[in-house]
C-alpha cells in the first residue's frame, strides 16, 4: 500500500457557528475527499493518504483512504472516527467528520487526548456507490481469522439463488418473494434478515460476502492502527453506518460479546442508548468479522471501546432490495442502461437520503455521541 500527500484545495474555509451542516455532506467521493482534506488541514491536522492500488473510480480517478490526526503524538486517549466501512455509507460518515472539523472539534479536545479521523476506509465502495470493496467483499464481515474455518450461514445457503437471481425483472422479483416469504414463515422476518445479512463465505458473487482473505482496506486499517495509535492507552472508536432503523435515528450498536470488558465500558459510556445484536436489542443481525475488531487485535495493550452509529433511512426490505439490485447489476447487468442508472440512484438514496433534514439529524447524533465518547475516554 502506498502513502502520499492529501490534495488540499480551498484553504481558509470558514469554521465556527456559521457552518452549514448540510454543506458538510457530499454527493460523491470525488467531492468528499478534497472537502475532508481541506477541513482537516484548516483545523491543523496531520494528514496522510493511502492509495488503493487495486481500484479506480468511475471516471478513472485514483482512490485514497485519508487520515487526519490531531493532538499530542503521545496522547494517552485517542478518539477515532471512521467513515465509509460500507462505501456508499461514506456520504454520512464523511459529512459528520467534516462537520466536526468545521465546528472546531479538534480545538476542543481535552488535555492528553487526540483524535484520528479515517476517511473513506473503503474508497472503491464510496466512489462507486456500493457497500462492498473492489473484491465484492463486505468489509464489515472480512475481519475473521482467515486461517480457520469460516462461519457457516446455512440460511444463506438455502436462499442464495433467490438472493442473486439471473435476471432482475418482475418475474424474478415474484419468484424471490415466494422464497423469502416461505423462509420467513419458518424463521421469522428477523431470521430472514439474518440469513441474508449476517455474513457468508461461500458465494463470492453474493451479498454480504466476507471474503477469503484480508482485503486491501483490512490491511490498511491495521497498519494505520499500529502507526497512529501505538502510544494510546485508551481508544474510543465510532464507526458511521446507515440503513437500519427509524429515519434519521442514530442507533449506537456494540458488536462485541456482552461478556467482554469492552462491552461493559461501552455501556458505562453510552448507557441505555447502546444496543447489542447478541442481546437482541439492536436492529442489526448478529454479524461476525466486523472492522472494529482490528483495533483490539492490533492494540493489545490499549483499552479499546467501539460502537457503530447506525442511522436509519428506509424500511429494511427496501434497503436489502437495493443491496441485492446493486450486486446483481455489477455481476450480471449493464451499468450504462436506464435500469443500471436507476439501480445506482436507488442504492445511494437508500443509504444517503436526500434533503437537509436527515443530514442535520446525523450531525446532532454524531455530536452527542462524540461528546459521550470523549467523556468516557477522560473520565
N, C-alpha and C positions, 0 to 999 in steps of 0.2 A: 504494500500500500504506500501511497505517496503523500508526503506532507507538502505544503505550499502556502502561498500568501493568499489572503482573502480579498476579493475585489471590493473596494470601498468608495462608491460614488456618493455625491450629495452630502458631503460633510456639513456639520453645523445645523442639522435639523433641530427644530425647537423641542425642548423637553419640558416637563412640569405640568401644571394644571391645565394648560391649553391643549394638551394632547387629545386628539380624536381617536377613540378606541377603535371604531370600525376601520379607520385608515391604517391601523397596525396590521390588519389582516390582508392577505394577498390572494389573488385569483389564480396564481400559478407559481411553480417552483422558481421559474425564471424571474419573477417579480420578487418573491420572498427572499431569495438569497442575498442580493445586494442590499435590500432593505434591512435584513438582520445584521449584515456586516457593518453597515453604516451606523445603525443604532448602537451596536456593541463598541465600535471604535469611538463614537461620541461619548460613550459612558466610561471610556478608559480601559476597556477590556484588552486582554492579551489574546490575540486571535491566531488560530491555527486551522488549516484546511487539509482535508484528506480526500484525494482524488479516487473515485471508484474507477478502476481500470477496465472493468468488465462491461460497462454500460454507457450509453449515451442518451441524451434527452430526445424528445420528439422532433426537434429541429437540428439534431446532431450535436447539441451542446454538451460540453463536459459536465459531469455531475460530481458534486462535492458534498461531503459531510463537513460542517464547520463547527468549531468550538470557540467559546469566549470564556475566559477565566478572569475572575475578579477577586480581590482581597489578597492577604499575605500569602507568600509562596508556601509558608509552613503553617497555614491556618489549621487549627485542630478540628474545626467544624466546617463542613462543606455542604452547601445546598446544590443539588443537581437537578436541572430542568431539562427534559428530553422531548423533542418534537419529531414526529414522523416515523415512529416504530412501524406503524402501518401507514405506508407512504401517503395515501390520499388524506389521511387524518392529520397530516403535517400542516395543512392550512390552519387548523385550530391551534396546535402547539406553537407554531411559528408566530401566530398573532399574539398569543399570550406572552411568549418570550419578548417579542418586540415591545409590547405594551409595558411589561415590567422594566425594560431598559429605558424606554422613553419617559416613564413615570419616575425615574430616579431610583429604582430599586437597588442597584449596586452601591449607591452613596449612602443608603440607609442600613447596610448590613451591620449586624452587631460586631463588637470587638472580637478579634480572633476567629472571625467567620468569613469564609469566602464563598464564591458560587462558581459553578461551571454550567454553562448553557451549551447543550448539544443540539444542533440544528440540522434537520434532515438526516437522521441516522440511516434512513433508507431513501437516499436521494432518487433512485430509479422509480420507486413507487410514487413518490411525491410528484416527480416530473411527468409521469405517465398516467396519473390519477388511478393508481392501483394500490391495493393494500399490500401486495406481495413485493418481493425483491425481484431482481433480474433473473433469478433462478426459479421463479414461481413459488418461492418459499415464504410462508408466513413467519416473519422474523420472531414473532412472539410465541412460536412453537419450536424454534430452532435451537434453544439453549438446553437441550438434553445432552446426556453423555452418549456421544455417537459411537463409542467403543462397546456399548452394551446393547442388549436387545431393546428395540423400540417399543414404546407403549402400544397396546393393541386397542383399536377402536372398532369393535365388532359392529356397532351401529352404522358407522360409515360404510363398512364393507357391504352391509345389507342393502343400502340405498344408493351406492356410488353411481350406478348407471343412470339413476334419475337425477342425481345432483348435477352431473355433467352430461346432458343429452347430446345426441348427434346433431340435432337441429335446434334452432331457437325460434319456435313458432307456436301458434295456438295449439296444435296437436300435441307437441312435446310438453307444453305447459300443462295441458289437461292430464297427460299421462303421468307427469311428475306429481301433480296434485294428488292423484289417486294413490301413488306410492307413499307420499308424505302423510296423507290422511290415515292410511292403514297403519303406518308406523306410530303415529301419534295416538291412535286408538289403543294401542297396546302399551306404549311407553309414556304417553302424555306429551303435551306441547313442549315442556321443558326438556324432556328426553329427546325429542326430535331436534331441538336446538343444540343439545349437547352432542348428538351424533354427528351433526353437520360441522359444528364449530369448535369442539374441544381439541381438535388436532388429530391428524392422521399421517401415517408414514408409509403408506402402501401405494398411493396413487399420485405420482409426481405431476400429473396433469390435472389434478383435482383441486378443490378449495381447502384452505386451512392445512396445507401440506407442510410438515415440519422439516423436510429436507433430509438428506442422507449424509451431510457433512456441514460443518460450520460455514455459513455464508461470509461474504466479504464484510458485511455490516457487523456480523458476530465478532469476527476477528478484530475489526477496527475498534469496537466499543470496549473490548477487553484491553487493547493496547492503550486506549485513552484513559481508562480507569487506572491502569498501572502507572501511567505517566503523570496524570494530573491530580490524582487523589492519594498518592502514596504516603503523604505526610499526615493525612487526616486521621483523627481518632473517631470521629462521629460523622456519618454521611447520611443525609436525608435526600431521597430520590423521589421526584414527582414526574411521572410519565404520562403524557397527554394522549388521550384516546377519544374517539367519538363513535356513535352508532347505536348505543343501547340506553334505554331509559326514557323518561319524560323529556319533552323538548326543552333543551337548554339547561336541564339539571345536571350538575356535575357530581356523579357518584364517586366516592373515594373507596377504591377496591384494594384490599390487601390480599395478594395472591399466595402468600406463604401459609404453611400449615398453622392452625390455631395453637399448636403446642410449641411453636418456635418462639424464642425470646424476642425476635424482631416483631412478631405479631403483637406481643404484649406492649412493646414500645409504641407501635403504631396506634394501638388502642388508647394508650395514655396521651398521645399527641392529638389524635383526632376524635376521640370519644365515640359517641353513638353515631357520628357521621360516617364512620368507617364500616364497610361491609366486607363479607367474606364468602367467596364461592363455596368453599368447603363446608362452611357453616349453614349454607342455604339462604343467606341474607342478601345475596347480590343478584343483579340482573344478568351477570356473566355466568356461563357454564364453568365448571372446573376445567382448567387447562394446564398443560404441562409444558416445560421448556420456555418459560417466559423470559423476556430480555433482562428484566431487573435481577434475575438470578446471577447474572455475570458479576455484579458488584460485590456481594459477599464472597463469591468464589475467588475473585481477583484481589480482594482486600480482606484477607482472613483476620487481620489484627484490628480492624475497624468495626465499630458498631454501625451496621447499615440498616436503615429503616426506609422501606419503599412502599409507595402507593401509586396506583394509577388513578387519574381523574378520567372518568368515562362520561362524556357529555351526551345526553340523549338527543336524538334527531327525529327519526320517523319510526313507525311500527317495525318490530323485529322482522316479520315476514318480508316486508318491503326492502329492508336493509340486506337481509340474506339473499333475496332475489337479485338485488343489484350486484352483489359479490359474485353470484353464480353467473349472471349475464356477462360481467366483465371477464370472468375466467373463460367462458365459452368463446367470447369474442377473440381473445388473444390466442386461444387454442385452435379454433375452427372457423372463425368469422372473418369478415372483411372490415378492417379499421376505417377505410375510406368511404364505405357505404353509408347511406342515410341511417340504416339500422345501427351501424357501428358508432356513428356520431351521437345517436340518441342514447345508446348504452353508456358511452363515456360521459355524457352530460348528466345522466341519471345517477351514476355512482358518485360523481362529485357532489351532487346535491344531497344525496343520502348521507354523506359523511361530512359535508360542509354546507349547511343550509344557507341560502341566500338571504340577504336582508341584515339590517343593523342590529335588530333585537337579539338574535341568537349570539352574535359576536360580543355584544355588551354583557350578556349573561355569562359567557365564557370567561371574560376578564374578571367580573365580580367574584366568581367562584375561585378562579385562579389566585387572585389577590388574597382572598380569605385563607385559602389553603397554604399558600406560601407563608403567610403570617403564622399560622399554626406550626408549620414545619420549622421555621426559624426559632419560635419559642421552644419547641421541643428540643432542638439542637443545643440550645444555650441554657435551657432550664436546669 
